[in-house]
Amino acid sequence: MEPKRSTTLRFLAEPGHVNFGGKVHGGQVMKWIDQVGYAAAAAYTGSYCVTVWVGGIHFMKPLRVGWIIEMIATVIHTGRTSLHIAVDIYGGDPRSPSMERSGHCVIVFVALDDDGKPTLVPPWTPQNPFDEALEAYAVRLMALRRGMEEEMAKTLHLGPDPSVLPPP
Ligand SMILES: CC(C)(COP(=O)(O)OP(=O)(O)OC[C@H]1O[C@@H](n2cnc3c(N)ncnc32)[C@H](O)[C@@H]1OP(=O)(O)O)[C@@H](O)C(=O)NCCC(=O)NCCS
């Protein structure tokens, strides 16, 4: 049987999820992103998975308390032990049939064996031009990330002490 590539979770945004501006708190949305990503990674691999990277979260539109929030997580690239999952976020009033896209990000998970060591994931192959474009996107993000990590490594050790200057 083919591994399950896509997982959808729906949540109801409750009054306890509100931020100081009256919309759904960004931290809550990030928790839902991680939950749907984990559910998709575990379903696809059949293994326990951990998040190693979450990036470029775009909050395109605010989500409102009382709305249904739909999170769709889809495998878009697999490595040896890692898998890249695109998460797309939609929200809408349950009284209306329409939902609007409100965010997107890509998460990288690693599958772990029973000893907590990275373990092989089932390889995923794009099936059509749309899949190919998504995989190419995941690969481009990986390259950009390497550049970002090099840049951050130069400054990570500094901490908040203003007497220690960053490298030129
Ligand atoms: C997951 C973990 C066990 C992997 O250990 P590791 O020593 O980095 O293992 P490896 O070097 O073999 O890397 C495993 C895979 O992760 C990928 N990976 C590791 N760090 C990554 C990063 N920052 N971004 C993207 N991929 C990454 C590697 O490319 C490799 O993928 P591949 O096998 O498909 O080529 C370790 O990084 C870990 O425990 N991290 C903490 C996870 C966690 O606690 N998450 C919750 C945070 S709130």
The ligand as an SDF file (V2000), in Angstrom:
LIG
                    3D

 48 50  0  0  0  0  0  0  0  0999 V2000
   16.5900   14.4980   14.7500 C   0  0  0  0  0  0  0  0  0  0  0  0
   17.9820   14.2540   15.2920 C   0  0  0  0  0  0  0  0  0  0  0  0
   18.0100   12.9720   16.1350 C   0  0  0  0  0  0  0  0  0  0  0  0
   18.8890   14.0570   14.0580 C   0  0  0  0  0  0  0  0  0  0  0  0
   20.1680   13.9460   14.5080 O   0  0  0  0  0  0  0  0  0  0  0  0
   21.3740   14.3180   13.5400 P   0  0  0  0  0  0  0  0  0  0  0  0
   22.6310   14.0080   14.2560 O   0  0  0  0  0  0  0  0  0  0  0  0
   21.1760   15.6960   12.9820 O   0  0  0  0  0  0  0  0  0  0  0  0
   21.1960   13.2450   12.4090 O   0  0  0  0  0  0  0  0  0  0  0  0
   21.7250   13.3190   10.9450 P   0  0  0  0  0  0  0  0  0  0  0  0
   22.8930   14.2430   10.7980 O   0  0  0  0  0  0  0  0  0  0  0  0
   21.8770   11.8770   10.5140 O   0  0  0  0  0  0  0  0  0  0  0  0
   20.5150   13.9780   10.1250 O   0  0  0  0  0  0  0  0  0  0  0  0
   19.3210   13.2830    9.9580 C   0  0  0  0  0  0  0  0  0  0  0  0
   18.5360   13.9690    8.8740 C   0  0  0  0  0  0  0  0  0  0  0  0
   18.0840   15.2030    9.3630 O   0  0  0  0  0  0  0  0  0  0  0  0
   18.3680   16.2250    8.4220 C   0  0  0  0  0  0  0  0  0  0  0  0
   18.5650   17.4580    9.1750 N   0  0  0  0  0  0  0  0  0  0  0  0
   19.2470   17.6250   10.3270 C   0  0  0  0  0  0  0  0  0  0  0  0
   19.1930   18.9260   10.6960 N   0  0  0  0  0  0  0  0  0  0  0  0
   18.4540   19.5720    9.7580 C   0  0  0  0  0  0  0  0  0  0  0  0
   18.0240   20.9190    9.5600 C   0  0  0  0  0  0  0  0  0  0  0  0
   18.3730   21.8970   10.4080 N   0  0  0  0  0  0  0  0  0  0  0  0
   17.2730   21.2130    8.4950 N   0  0  0  0  0  0  0  0  0  0  0  0
   16.9120   20.2420    7.6010 C   0  0  0  0  0  0  0  0  0  0  0  0
   17.2900   18.9380    7.7390 N   0  0  0  0  0  0  0  0  0  0  0  0
   18.0500   18.6300    8.7960 C   0  0  0  0  0  0  0  0  0  0  0  0
   19.6440   15.7430    7.7460 C   0  0  0  0  0  0  0  0  0  0  0  0
   19.8130   16.3880    6.4840 O   0  0  0  0  0  0  0  0  0  0  0  0
   19.3290   14.2660    7.6030 C   0  0  0  0  0  0  0  0  0  0  0  0
   18.4510   14.0880    6.5040 O   0  0  0  0  0  0  0  0  0  0  0  0
   18.6090   12.8740    5.4530 P   0  0  0  0  0  0  0  0  0  0  0  0
   18.8520   11.6080    6.2250 O   0  0  0  0  0  0  0  0  0  0  0  0
   17.2870   12.8400    4.7440 O   0  0  0  0  0  0  0  0  0  0  0  0
   19.7450   13.2260    4.5580 O   0  0  0  0  0  0  0  0  0  0  0  0
   18.5290   15.4380   16.1370 C   0  0  0  0  0  0  0  0  0  0  0  0
   18.7860   16.5310   15.2590 O   0  0  0  0  0  0  0  0  0  0  0  0
   17.5470   15.8650   17.1900 C   0  0  0  0  0  0  0  0  0  0  0  0
   17.2730   15.1430   18.1410 O   0  0  0  0  0  0  0  0  0  0  0  0
   17.0090   17.1120   17.0690 N   0  0  0  0  0  0  0  0  0  0  0  0
   16.0140   17.6130   17.9980 C   0  0  0  0  0  0  0  0  0  0  0  0
   14.6170   17.2530   17.5050 C   0  0  0  0  0  0  0  0  0  0  0  0
   13.5770   17.8030   18.4520 C   0  0  0  0  0  0  0  0  0  0  0  0
   13.7070   17.6960   19.6450 O   0  0  0  0  0  0  0  0  0  0  0  0
   12.5450   18.4280   17.8780 N   0  0  0  0  0  0  0  0  0  0  0  0
   11.5360   19.0810   18.6050 C   0  0  0  0  0  0  0  0  0  0  0  0
   11.9320   20.5100   18.7540 C   0  0  0  0  0  0  0  0  0  0  0  0
   10.7640   21.4490   19.6320 S   0  0  0  0  0  0  0  0  0  0  0  0
  1  2  1  0
  2  3  1  0
  2  4  1  0
  2 36  1  0
  4  5  1  0
  5  6  1  0
  6  7  2  0
  6  8  1  0
  6  9  1  0
  9 10  1  0
 10 11  2  0
 10 12  1  0
 10 13  1  0
 13 14  1  0
 14 15  1  0
 15 16  1  0
 15 30  1  0
 16 17  1  0
 17 18  1  0
 17 28  1  0
 18 19  1  0
 18 27  1  0
 19 20  2  0
 20 21  1  0
 21 22  1  0
 21 27  2  0
 22 23  1  0
 22 24  2  0
 24 25  1  0
 25 26  2  0
 26 27  1  0
 28 29  1  0
 28 30  1  0
 30 31  1  0
 31 32  1  0
 32 33  2  0
 32 34  1  0
 32 35  1  0
 36 37  1  0
 36 38  1  0
 38 39  2  0
 38 40  1  0
 40 41  1  0
 41 42  1  0
 42 43  1  0
 43 44  2  0
 43 45  1  0
 45 46  1  0
 46 47  1  0
 47 48  1  0
M  END
$$$$
